[in-house]
Amino acid sequence: MLIEFQYYLTIGLFYFLIVNPNFIFRYLFYTVFFSAQFFTSAHFLPYWLPVFLLGILLFLKFSNKISDWEFYIVALFCAGFIFFRIGISSFIVCLVTFFVILFFRNVSNSVSKFFGNISYSLYLTHPLIGAAAVNYLSHSATTPVLKILV
């Protein structure tokens, strides 16, 4: 929860840089988000900023605030940072989520509508349920693939 709280405060402070039409301000924002990762540990937000930046890039692309080339180049940098600095499991989860949102965001069916309607409830309860599930399932995961799935 601490990371999320730090993110909400940070995004409020940097929002003017994120949506600024002048690319220099956005590049300043990208530079801050990438370089901050080198000055902290995994217990603080700067370490996780490339993960959050993938979502911010999707917002910027879908709201037509950045060009396609800027979107893909910065997303590639994010993927590299996540792979080399955070780890392979986070890299896989981030890229799968990123591509699902990028290519399937307009797909709608009764199942996705149902989960959309209860998404905030899931958000509020996921730490408790997720921690219990990971704790239970981690004891039976023995191979690297199973550990990634858990």
BAZALO-688032 format. One record per residue: residue in three letters; chain; x, y, z of N, C-alpha, C in turn. Coordinates in Angstrom, 2 decimals, decimal comma, padded with zeros to 5 digits, m for minus. Layout:
N
PT   r c    n.px    n.py    n.pz   ca.px   ca.py   ca.pz    c.px    c.py    c.pz
PT ala A       X       Y       Z       X       Y       Z       X       Y       Z
...
% end
This chain:
150
PT   r c    n.px    n.py    n.pz   ca.px   ca.py   ca.pz    c.px    c.py    c.pz
PT met A  000,81 m001,20  000,00  000,00  000,00  000,00  000,85  001,26  000,00
PT leu A  002,01  001,18  000,60  002,86  002,36  000,66  003,27  002,83 m000,73
PT ile A  003,56  001,90 m001,64  003,95  002,26 m003,00  002,82  003,00 m003,70
PT glu A  001,59  002,50 m003,55  000,44  003,15 m004,19  000,24  004,55 m003,65
PT phe A  000,35  004,72 m002,36  000,19  006,05 m001,76  001,25  007,02 m002,29
PT gln A  002,49  006,54 m002,36  003,56  007,37 m002,91  003,27  007,72 m004,37
PT tyr A  002,73  006,76 m005,12  002,41  007,01 m006,53  001,35  008,09 m006,67
PT tyr A  000,29  008,00 m005,90 m000,79  008,99 m006,01 m000,29  010,39 m005,70
PT leu A  000,57  010,52 m004,71  001,15  011,84 m004,41  002,06  012,31 m005,54
PT thr A  002,88  011,42 m006,05  003,83  011,76 m007,12  003,11  012,14 m008,41
PT ile A  002,09  011,39 m008,77  001,39  011,67 m010,02  000,71  013,03 m009,95
PT gly A  000,24  013,40 m008,78 m000,35  014,73 m008,61  000,67  015,84 m008,81
PT leu A  001,89  015,60 m008,36  002,94  016,61 m008,50  003,46  016,72 m009,93
PT phe A  003,50  015,60 m010,65  004,08  015,59 m011,99  003,06  015,63 m013,12
PT tyr A  001,78  015,69 m012,79  000,76  015,63 m013,83  000,94  016,72 m014,88
PT phe A  001,32  017,91 m014,46  001,50  019,01 m015,42  002,60  018,70 m016,43
PT leu A  003,60  017,92 m016,04  004,64  017,51 m016,98  004,15  016,40 m017,91
PT ile A  003,34  015,52 m017,38  002,86  014,37 m018,15  002,00  014,81 m019,32
PT val A  001,08  015,71 m019,09  000,11  016,09 m020,13  000,52  017,34 m020,89
PT asn A  001,67  017,88 m020,60  002,12  019,09 m021,27  002,35  018,80 m022,76
PT pro A  001,80  019,63 m023,65  001,99  019,38 m025,09  003,43  019,59 m025,56
PT asn A  004,23  020,32 m024,79  005,63  020,55 m025,14  006,43  019,30 m024,79
PT phe A  007,03  018,68 m025,81  007,74  017,42 m025,60  008,90  017,56 m024,63
PT ile A  009,48  018,73 m024,49  010,60  018,91 m023,57  010,18  018,60 m022,13
PT phe A  008,98  019,01 m021,75  008,49  018,73 m020,40  008,25  017,23 m020,20
PT arg A  007,70  016,58 m021,23  007,49  015,14 m021,11  008,83  014,40 m021,03
PT tyr A  009,81  014,82 m021,80  011,12  014,17 m021,73  011,78  014,39 m020,38
PT leu A  011,55  015,55 m019,80  012,03  015,80 m018,44  011,36  014,82 m017,47
PT phe A  010,06  014,65 m017,65  009,31  013,69 m016,83  009,85  012,28 m017,00
PT tyr A  010,07  011,83 m018,25  010,61  010,50 m018,50  011,98  010,34 m017,84
PT thr A  012,81  011,35 m017,98  014,16  011,30 m017,39  014,08  011,15 m015,88
PT val A  013,22  011,91 m015,25  013,06  011,81 m013,80  012,58  010,42 m013,42
PT phe A  011,59  009,90 m014,14  011,04  008,59 m013,82  012,07  007,47 m014,01
PT phe A  012,90  007,56 m015,03  013,90  006,51 m015,24  015,09  006,66 m014,28
PT ser A  015,59  007,86 m014,12  016,78  008,03 m013,29  016,51  007,85 m011,81
PT ala A  015,30  008,13 m011,36  014,99  007,99 m009,93  015,13  006,56 m009,45
PT gln A  015,01  005,62 m010,35  015,09  004,21 m009,98  016,47  003,83 m009,42
PT phe A  017,49  004,56 m009,81  018,85  004,22 m009,38  019,18  004,69 m007,97
PT phe A  018,28  005,45 m007,35  018,59  006,06 m006,07  017,75  005,53 m004,92
PT thr A  017,18  004,34 m005,09  016,30  003,82 m004,05  016,26  002,31 m004,09
PT ser A  015,51  001,75 m003,16  015,32  000,29 m003,11  013,90 m000,05 m003,52
PT ala A  013,60 m001,34 m003,54  012,28 m001,81 m003,96  011,18 m001,45 m002,97
PT his A  011,55 m000,90 m001,83  010,55 m000,51 m000,82  009,95  000,86 m001,09
PT phe A  010,46  001,56 m002,09  009,99  002,91 m002,37  009,59  003,05 m003,84
PT leu A  008,73  003,99 m004,09  008,15  004,19 m005,41  009,17  004,34 m006,54
PT pro A  010,23  005,11 m006,41  011,11  005,31 m007,58  011,60  004,02 m008,23
PT tyr A  011,78  002,99 m007,47  012,21  001,71 m008,02  011,18  001,15 m009,01
PT trp A  009,90  001,40 m008,74  008,81  000,84 m009,53  008,28  001,80 m010,59
PT leu A  008,85  002,96 m010,74  008,32  003,95 m011,67  008,25  003,49 m013,13
PT pro A  009,20  002,71 m013,65  009,03  002,22 m015,03  007,77  001,37 m015,22
PT val A  007,36  000,64 m014,20  006,12 m000,14 m014,28  004,93  000,81 m014,40
PT phe A  004,89  001,82 m013,56  003,80  002,79 m013,60  003,83  003,58 m014,91
PT leu A  005,01  003,83 m015,42  005,13  004,60 m016,65  004,49  003,88 m017,84
PT leu A  004,49  002,57 m017,85  003,80  001,85 m018,92  002,31  002,21 m018,96
PT gly A  001,69  002,28 m017,81  000,29  002,68 m017,75  000,09  004,13 m018,14
PT ile A  001,00  004,98 m017,73  000,92  006,40 m018,10  001,06  006,55 m019,61
PT leu A  001,94  005,78 m020,21  002,10  005,82 m021,67  000,82  005,41 m022,39
PT leu A  000,15  004,39 m021,88 m001,12  003,97 m022,48 m002,14  005,11 m022,39
PT phe A m002,20  005,77 m021,24 m003,10  006,92 m021,09 m002,76  008,01 m022,11
PT leu A m001,48  008,32 m022,25 m001,06  009,37 m023,18 m001,38  008,99 m024,63
PT lys A m001,19  007,72 m024,97 m001,49  007,27 m026,33 m002,98  007,32 m026,62
PT phe A m003,78  006,79 m025,71 m005,22  006,73 m025,92 m005,88  008,12 m025,90
PT ser A m005,26  009,07 m025,23 m005,80  010,43 m025,22 m005,14  011,30 m026,29
PT asn A m004,36  010,68 m027,18 m003,70  011,35 m028,31 m002,81  012,52 m027,88
PT lys A m002,09  012,33 m026,77 m001,19  013,37 m026,29  000,25  013,14 m026,73
PT ile A  000,55  011,93 m027,22  001,90  011,64 m027,71  001,78  010,92 m029,06
PT ser A  002,87  010,96 m029,80  002,91  010,28 m031,10  003,18  008,79 m030,90
PT asp A  002,94  008,02 m031,94  003,20  006,58 m031,87  004,67  006,29 m031,63
PT trp A  005,56  007,03 m032,31  006,99  006,73 m032,14  007,42  007,03 m030,71
PT glu A  006,93  008,11 m030,10  007,28  008,41 m028,71  006,73  007,31 m027,80
PT phe A  005,53  006,88 m028,05  004,90  005,82 m027,26  005,75  004,55 m027,29
PT tyr A  006,10  004,09 m028,48  006,82  002,83 m028,59  008,26  002,92 m028,10
PT ile A  008,93  004,02 m028,34  010,32  004,17 m027,87  010,38  004,20 m026,35
PT val A  009,53  005,00 m025,73  009,55  005,08 m024,26  009,07  003,76 m023,66
PT ala A  008,09  003,11 m024,28  007,63  001,79 m023,79  008,76  000,77 m023,87
PT leu A  009,56  000,84 m024,93  010,70 m000,07 m025,06  011,73  000,18 m023,95
PT phe A  011,98  001,44 m023,65  012,88  001,77 m022,53  012,31  001,23 m021,21
PT cys A  011,02  001,40 m021,00  010,38  000,87 m019,79  010,57 m000,63 m019,70
PT ala A  010,31 m001,32 m020,79  010,45 m002,78 m020,80  011,88 m003,18 m020,46
PT gly A  012,85 m002,48 m021,03  014,24 m002,77 m020,73  014,58 m002,55 m019,27
PT phe A  014,13 m001,44 m018,72  014,36 m001,16 m017,30  013,73 m002,24 m016,44
PT ile A  012,50 m002,61 m016,76  011,80 m003,62 m015,95  012,53 m004,96 m016,05
PT phe A  012,93 m005,35 m017,23  013,61 m006,63 m017,42  014,94 m006,66 m016,67
PT phe A  015,78 m005,63 m016,87  017,13 m005,66 m016,31  017,22 m005,21 m014,86
PT arg A  016,31 m004,37 m014,40  016,42 m003,84 m013,05  015,44 m004,47 m012,06
PT ile A  014,26 m004,86 m012,53  013,25 m005,38 m011,60  013,19 m006,90 m011,65
PT gly A  013,19 m007,47 m012,86  013,22 m008,93 m012,95  012,28 m009,47 m014,01
PT ile A  012,50 m010,72 m014,34  011,78 m011,37 m015,43  010,30 m011,55 m015,13
PT ser A  009,95 m011,90 m013,90  008,54 m012,13 m013,59  007,74 m010,83 m013,71
PT ser A  008,27 m009,73 m013,21  007,59 m008,44 m013,37  007,54 m008,04 m014,83
PT phe A  008,60 m008,33 m015,56  008,64 m008,03 m016,99  007,52 m008,74 m017,73
PT ile A  007,34 m010,02 m017,46  006,30 m010,81 m018,15  004,92 m010,29 m017,80
PT val A  004,65 m010,07 m016,53  003,33 m009,58 m016,11  003,06 m008,21 m016,71
PT cys A  004,05 m007,33 m016,69  003,87 m005,98 m017,23  003,59 m006,01 m018,73
PT leu A  004,36 m006,80 m019,47  004,16 m006,82 m020,92  002,85 m007,48 m021,33
PT val A  002,47 m008,53 m020,66  001,18 m009,16 m020,98  000,05 m008,16 m020,71
PT thr A  000,08 m007,53 m019,56 m000,94 m006,53 m019,22 m000,93 m005,37 m020,21
PT phe A  000,25 m004,88 m020,54  000,41 m003,77 m021,47 m000,21 m004,10 m022,83
PT phe A  000,11 m005,27 m023,37 m000,40 m005,64 m024,70 m001,90 m005,97 m024,68
PT val A m002,38 m006,53 m023,61 m003,83 m006,77 m023,51 m004,57 m005,44 m023,53
PT ile A m004,10 m004,48 m022,76 m004,75 m003,16 m022,75 m004,59 m002,48 m024,11
PT leu A m003,41 m002,58 m024,69 m003,15 m001,91 m025,97 m004,02 m002,45 m027,10
PT phe A m004,14 m003,76 m027,18 m004,82 m004,35 m028,33 m006,26 m004,81 m028,08
PT phe A m006,65 m004,96 m026,82 m007,98 m005,50 m026,54 m008,81 m004,59 m025,64
PT arg A m008,49 m003,33 m025,56 m009,20 m002,45 m024,64 m010,65 m002,23 m025,03
PT asn A m011,00 m002,41 m026,29 m012,38 m002,21 m026,73 m013,18 m003,50 m026,79
PT val A m012,57 m004,62 m026,40 m013,29 m005,89 m026,38 m014,22 m005,88 m025,18
PT ser A m015,46 m006,20 m025,42 m016,44 m006,18 m024,35 m017,34 m007,40 m024,45
PT asn A m017,57 m008,02 m023,31 m018,51 m009,13 m023,23 m019,08 m009,15 m021,82
PT ser A m019,95 m010,07 m021,54 m020,62 m010,08 m020,24 m019,64 m010,32 m019,09
PT val A m018,61 m011,12 m019,32 m017,62 m011,39 m018,27 m016,82 m010,12 m017,97
PT ser A m016,32 m009,44 m019,02 m015,54 m008,23 m018,78 m016,41 m007,12 m018,17
PT lys A m017,66 m007,04 m018,56 m018,56 m006,04 m017,96 m018,79 m006,34 m016,48
PT phe A m018,96 m007,62 m016,16 m019,14 m008,00 m014,76 m017,93 m007,59 m013,92
PT phe A m016,72 m007,94 m014,40 m015,52 m007,60 m013,65 m015,29 m006,09 m013,63
PT gly A m015,70 m005,40 m014,69 m015,64 m003,95 m014,68 m016,53 m003,34 m013,62
PT asn A m017,70 m003,92 m013,43 m018,63 m003,42 m012,42 m018,15 m003,66 m011,00
PT ile A m017,40 m004,74 m010,79 m016,93 m005,04 m009,43 m015,44 m004,71 m009,26
PT ser A m014,84 m004,02 m010,22 m013,39 m003,82 m010,19 m012,92 m003,06 m008,95
PT tyr A m013,68 m002,07 m008,51 m013,23 m001,32 m007,33 m013,26 m002,21 m006,09
PT ser A m014,27 m003,06 m005,99 m014,32 m003,99 m004,87 m013,13 m004,95 m004,92
PT leu A m012,81 m005,41 m006,12 m011,64 m006,28 m006,26 m010,36 m005,55 m005,88
PT tyr A m010,26 m004,29 m006,27 m009,09 m003,48 m005,92 m008,93 m003,38 m004,41
PT leu A m010,05 m003,17 m003,72 m009,99 m003,01 m002,27 m009,66 m004,31 m001,54
PT thr A m010,10 m005,44 m002,09 m009,90 m006,72 m001,40 m008,71 m007,52 m001,91
PT his A m008,10 m007,09 m003,03 m007,05 m007,93 m003,61 m005,82 m008,12 m002,71
PT pro A m005,43 m007,16 m001,87 m004,26 m007,46 m001,03 m004,50 m008,63 m000,08
PT leu A m005,67 m008,67  000,54 m005,97 m009,74  001,47 m006,12 m011,09  000,75
PT ile A m006,92 m011,11 m000,29 m007,16 m012,35 m001,04 m005,88 m012,79 m001,76
PT gly A m005,19 m011,83 m002,37 m003,96 m012,15 m003,09 m002,88 m012,69 m002,18
PT ala A m002,71 m012,07 m001,02 m001,69 m012,55 m000,08 m002,01 m013,96  000,40
PT ala A m003,28 m014,22  000,68 m003,67 m015,56  001,12 m003,45 m016,58  000,00
PT ala A m003,81 m016,22 m001,23 m003,63 m017,15 m002,35 m002,15 m017,41 m002,61
PT val A m001,34 m016,37 m002,61  000,10 m016,55 m002,84  000,71 m017,39 m001,73
PT asn A  000,32 m017,12 m000,49  000,84 m017,89  000,63  000,47 m019,36  000,49
PT tyr A m000,76 m019,64  000,15 m001,21 m021,03  000,00 m000,55 m021,71 m001,20
PT leu A m000,55 m021,04 m002,35 m000,04 m021,65 m003,58  001,49 m021,73 m003,64
PT ser A  002,18 m020,85 m002,93  003,64 m020,84 m003,01  004,26 m022,11 m002,43
PT his A  003,54 m022,79 m001,56  004,07 m024,02 m000,97  004,06 m025,18 m001,96
PT ser A  003,20 m025,11 m002,96  003,14 m026,20 m003,93  003,85 m025,87 m005,24
PT ala A  004,30 m024,64 m005,41  005,00 m024,25 m006,64  006,47 m024,60 m006,51
PT thr A  006,91 m025,53 m007,34  008,30 m025,97 m007,24  009,13 m025,62 m008,45
PT thr A  008,51 m025,46 m009,60  009,26 m025,15 m010,81  009,23 m023,63 m011,05
PT pro A  010,19 m023,10 m011,81  010,20 m021,67 m012,09  008,92 m021,18 m012,79
PT val A  008,36 m022,00 m013,68  007,13 m021,60 m014,38  005,97 m021,47 m013,39
PT leu A  005,84 m022,43 m012,50  004,77 m022,37 m011,50  004,96 m021,19 m010,56
PT lys A  006,20 m020,90 m010,21  006,47 m019,76 m009,34  006,08 m018,45 m010,02
PT ile A  006,33 m018,34 m011,32  005,93 m017,13 m012,06  004,40 m017,04 m012,10
PT leu A  003,74 m018,16 m012,32  002,28 m018,16 m012,35  001,68 m017,76 m011,01
PT val A  002,28 m018,25 m009,93  001,79 m017,87 m008,59  002,02 m016,39 m008,39
% end
